[in-house]
């Protein structure tokens, strides 16, 4: 059972680490000044362009994403979709403890990890393990439902807008798509200033414990004013990259039925109650 708990915790670490979007005319008429392309505007008007990215990305209902990197010292690779409507939902696929693909759904502060079919007999036929993080949110001051919202690409753009020192690296092509690359390296205090006051203390303590003094964020934006990639580095604790594709593509992420779900919290309570019983 512990391997499913570990997988769920690893997924939370990955999501929390990211607490992260028409060209000009082709010919120039004599006597007219050439209109800058979108890429040129993205590079020259940093603040105005990033605000357009916030406005455009904020209207999308869903996005497909691929995450890779390290979180809390563990390697993470996952791909899936975000439903950005309220409540925000995610369905991701990643490698399980045995190396086989594992599906995870996160709806608000609740994580559901799919049990492989071969192991369901040991779980009374249940297909999903449920882990409700509401209690953890209350204890740590970190809203895990909000952490899921922070994976929304709009969050990373707002961070770049709010932190002083964001610069343009230049035009780059990602997966065949022309983009403009932005970057900022911010002192920890500046980054923490973007967080909710209730969550700030807990995040600050965790980062300070790991010796994190600054946060580096990179963002690549295409000609549609949509983020295509976000990359965040927090010392040796987190180095995570997310690629965004298929904005607005319909997604359907259902909450697993209670009849198919085993509650990890209740299972752990039952195990704790058995600790003092005699054996043999």
BELBEL-V395165 format. One line per field, one symbol per residue. phi: phi as a letter, one per 40 degrees, with the letter a starting at -180 (. if undefined). psi: psi as a letter, one per 40 degrees, with the letter a starting at -180 (. if undefined). Layout:
# BELBEL-V395165
phi=???
psi=???
This chain:
# BELBEL-V395165
phi=.cccccccccccdccccbd...dcccbbcdgbcccccdcccdccbccccccccdcccccccaacabbaibafgbcbbaaibbccccccbabbbaccdcgccbbbbbbgcbbbbccddcbcccbfgccbbbbcccccccccgbccccdccccddcdccccccccchcbccicabbfgbcabbbaabbddcccccccddccdccccccccccgcbabbbbabbcccgbcbabbbbbfccbabbbbbafcgcdbbbccdcdcbbbccccccccccccccccbg
psi=ddddddddddddddddef...hiiidihhheiihhiidddddddgddddddddddddeeieiiiihiiaihfeihhhiiaihheihihiihihihadeeiihhhhhhbehhhhhhiddeddeffeidihhhheddddddeehhddddddeehddddddddddhiehihdahihhfehhihhiihhiidddddeeihddeddddddddddefheihhhihhhaeefhhdiihhhgbedhghhhhhifhehhihhihiideehhhddddddddddedeiii.
